[in-house]
Amino acid sequence: MPPTPMTDALRARGEFNPAWDAIAAADPHWLETFLAMGLRPRLSGVLDAKTWELIAIAVDASCTHLYAPGVRRHIRKALEVGASPEEIIAVLEGVAVLGIHSCALGFPILAEEMSARANAECNETKGVAP
């Protein structure tokens, strides 16, 4: 088995996602490469710990991810490294905007379909073939 320092470090800190256990068993080298890429911004020192945790909250709470264990872990860590509840709320409110695209996409389509339906009913009433 190849060395897995990233995986081992995450496990030791209690930050390893148990959903990755199957990947770790099947292809530890691939997981190590993935973790090295994914954690590079955090480990580079460019972002402070609080900023990193706020970003992680946004990712895990986003409508495309909705990973509750990660949201809980990163909120806990964000509070530990000095984030205020208000900052965390602002992140959650900001990421909620991602879901507005459902309305931005769906409402115009609904309007088009309702218009087409109204036109079809009007034509049907007039005896015009579709």
N, C-alpha and C positions, 0 to 999 in steps of 0.2 A: 504494500500500500504506500502511495507517495506521501511525503510530508504534507500536512495541512495546517500550517501556522495560523492562517486567518480563521479557519473554522475552529481550531482549538482555542484561540484567544476569545472568540465570541462565546463559545461554550463556557469558558472559565469565568467570563464576566456576566453570565446569565443572559446574554443578548442573542443567542442563537435561536433562530426561528425553528421550532420543532417540525414545521411543515417541510423543512429542507432535509430532514433525516433520510428520506428515500433517495434524494439526489446525492447526498453525501455518501450513501452506501453504493449507489450505482456508478457514479462518476465523480470521485472526490477531486480529481484534477480540474474538471470543468467547473465545479462549485468554487474551488479555490480561485480560479481565474475570474469568475463572475464576482466573487466577494472582493477581490483585489480592485477590480474596476469600480464596483459600486461604492466601495468605502474610501476610494482614493480622495474624494473631496473632503471627507471627514478627517482622514488621517494626515492630509497635507498641511493642516494647520492654518489654511487660508481663512476658513470660517471658524468663528469661536463656537464653543459647545452649545451655547444658547441658540444661536442662529441655526446650527445644524439640527437641533432638536425641534425647533419650530418648523423647519422645512420637512422633517420626517413626519411630524404631526399632519402637515398639509397633504403629504403623499398618502399616508395611511388612511386619512379621513376623506380623501377625495371620492367622488361618486364612482370612479372607475376602479377603486381599490377596496374601500370600506373594510379595512382590516382592524377590527376592534382590539385584539391583543397588542398590536403595534401602536395604536393610538394611545392606549393606556400606558404602555411602557414609555413612550416618548413624552407624554404629558407628565408622568412622574419624574422622568429625568430632566425635562425642561424646568420644572419647579425646583428641582435640586440644584440646577446650575444658574438659578436666578431669574427665570422668566416669571412674569407676573400673570395672575389669572386673566387680567385684561388683555395681555399680549396673546395668550393662548386663544381667548375668545375671538380676538381680531383675526387670527389665523383661520379658525374654524369658520367664521363668517365670510372671510375672503375666499376660502376654498369652496364654499357653498355655491358661489357664482358659477362654478363649472356646470352645475345642473341646469342653469338657465337655458343652455343650448337646446335642451329637450323642448322647451317652449318656443324658442326662436326657430327651431326646425318645424315643430309640429303645428303651431298655430297657423302659419301661412298655408300649409298643406290642407289643414282642415278648412280654411276659408275657400281655397280652390275647389275642394271636393263639394262643399256646400253650394258654391256657385254653380258647379257643373250639375249637381242634383237639381237645383232650382231651375236651371235652363232646360234640363231633360223633362221635368214635370210640366214646365210651361209649354214646351213643344208637344208633349203628350196631350195636354189639354187642347191644343190647337190642331191636333191630328197630324203633326209633322213627324215623319219617321226619324229615328235616331241616326 
